Each structure stands twice: as structure tokens, then as C-alpha cells.
């Protein structure tokens, strides 16, 4: 079965159909082309040729009369940091970003896929760090443009606008 676009998300879906989950690892949610199997064993070919699919938990990929094929993001080992202040948030994000690792955000906590060297580094620097199994579903858009655009809505520009002059 070939899928080239998302049909919606369970959060906004009004129907009541059987769900066949398509399990994906967090790093597979941005792949434009891949072959996978649903939990019911249906082979799926994902081909998002025009753009990054940015798949997330609950995305509906296919609908039939009786069922839906829906994305299930699998939990993985994560580093979880709950910063105590905006300064600590900035420092933690800087340390993680300096390693070029993806950042995720959930309930005022920063999440990153588990790596022992980063875990030890953050512990040594005195941050409150946990190792937990979590679903990485809310990536932070941290793209910063060095030449700046007035309409830029990056995390960096939001932080800079919130600082007192």
C-alpha cells in the first residue's frame, strides 16, 4: 500500500473505526521514504516526495470503510531535564544543541534521545537529570537564521524578544 499524504489526526477525527497502528521510532517520523508494517501485518510504503512528513502520534495515514492506519510513536530511552529557570533552560539547550542532538519538549521538560556521555556531562554540571522511557513527539524548532528575518519565529528569536532591554 502506497501512502503519500496524511489524512488528519485522531485528535480531530470524529469517527469510530478500528485502528491498525503503524509503529515508528522517533527518528523515522521525519523520513520521507520508507517501508514498514502495521501491527496487523499490512505492508506500507511511505513516500512523501514534496516535503518532510513530520509524522506524529495519532496521524491518520489511510482510511477504509472499517479501519484507520494510524502512527504510533514508540517510546525510547531519553534524557529528561526539568530546568528550574529560564537561564538553566537556555544553558541546558545550549549544551545539548552544541552536540547537534535533537531536542524535544514536554510538560516544561527538555527531552533528548539517551546518550551516556551527554547524561554524564549534564549530571556533572549539576542539572537534575533523569533517564526515562518516553515518546519523543514534540520536537523543538531550533533553527536560527544568522542573517535574521523580521518574521522569524524561531525559539531563539522568542527568547531574545522576552529578555528585558
JOLIN-V714065 format. One record per helix or strand. SS is the DSSP state (helix for helix, strand for strand). FROM is the first residue (numbers start at 0). TO is the last residue. Records with the same first field share a line. If there is no record, write none. Layout:
SS: FROM-TO  FROM-TO
This chain:
strand: 1-2  7-8  17-23  32-36  42-46  58-62  66-72  75-80  103-105  108-112  128-133  138-138
helix: 9-11  25-27  85-97  115-123  154-161
